[in-house]
Amino acid sequence: QVQLVESGGGLVQAGGSLRLSCAASGRTSSVRRMGWFRQAPGKERAFVALIYRTSGTTSYEDSVKDRFTISKDNAKNLFYLEMNSLKPEDTAVYYCATSPFATTPWDSWGQGTQVTVSS
């Protein structure tokens, strides 16, 4: 089992930036994919970005593609979401997650961190 803890959320004005971090512990050697998701009020949890642990290949949801960057530090068991040019519609609880294979469900989740973007 992998345990995940997010940090770095907060309140920011539109156009600002935040960097989220996710610290992994436990069976981190089993992780193959690391990702970020978000859940806005009244909406379902949605994919934001992912990165593969070995190759570093990334994928983004279209609305964040040119504004957010996912990265990792395998040696420290950390991964990040750098968010720039934030918009009010980015307001949500952000969750990090991992999965043991490229095609299996995300099976470890953090507790979430609130990001609020004011207009």
N, C-alpha and C positions, 0 to 999 in steps of 0.2 A: 504493500500500500504506500501511496505517496501522499504526503501532507503538503498543502499549499497555503501560503499566507500572502495576501496582497497588501500593498501600502502605496501611498502617494496621491490618494484622491484628495479632493477639496473643492473649494469654490474659486472660480476664475471668471474673469470677464470675457465676453466674446472676442475672439482674435488672439486670446492668450494661449499659453502652453502648460501642459502638465506631463509628468513622467510617472507612470505606474510601474511598480516593481512586484515581482512574484518570487517568493523564496520557497524552494522545494526542499523537502527532507524525506527521509525514509528510503524506499526502494527507487532512488532516482536513476539507477542504472537501467531500469526497465522502461524509462520514458523514451518515446520515439517522436512524439509530436507535442508541442506546447502551444497553447492558444489563449486568446482573449475573447470574451463574450460580454455583452451588456444587456441590461434589462431596464427599459424606460418604464415610467409609471403607466399602468394599464396595458402594457404590451408584453409579449412573450420574450424570453431570452433569445438573443440573436448573435450570430457569429460576427466577429470584428476582424480578427487576424490570426494567422497561425505561422509557426516556424518549425521546421524539422530539425531535430537535435543534431544529427550528424551532417547533413548536407547544407543546412542553413537556408534551404529553399523556403520562400515566404509566399503567403497568399493573403489578400485583403478583400473585405467587403467593398463594393464599388464606392460607396459614399465617403469612405475614409482613405481611399487608395493614395491620394496625393498629399494627405495631411498627417497620417499616422505611420509610425515605423515600429515594427516589432524586431527585437534583437535578443540575444542570449549571451550568457557567460557560463559555459558548461562547467568550468573549473569551480565556480562559486555556487553552482546550482541556482542561478538566478535567471529570470528573463524579464523583459521590459516592454512597455508600450509607451513610446514617445508620441505625444499628441500635440499637434500644432494647429494654428488657425481654428481654434475650437469655436463651435457654434452652439447656440442654445439647444438645438436638437440633438447634440451629443450628450446632454444630461441623462444620466442613467447610473445604475449600480453596475460596476465593472467587475467581472469575475475572470480569474485565470483558471486554466484547466490543462490537464495532460492526458495522453492516451499511450498505451504500450505498443500500438501498431498503427500503421498509416491509415488503416481502413476500419479500425474498431471504434466504438463509441468513446467519447471522452468520459473517463471513469474516475478521475480525481478532480475535485473542485475546491477553490478557495472560498472564503466566507463572503467575499465581495467588498468593494470599496466605492463610496459614493463620489461621483463627479458631477458637479453642478456648474453650468455655464450660464452666467447672467447676460442679459442683453443690454 
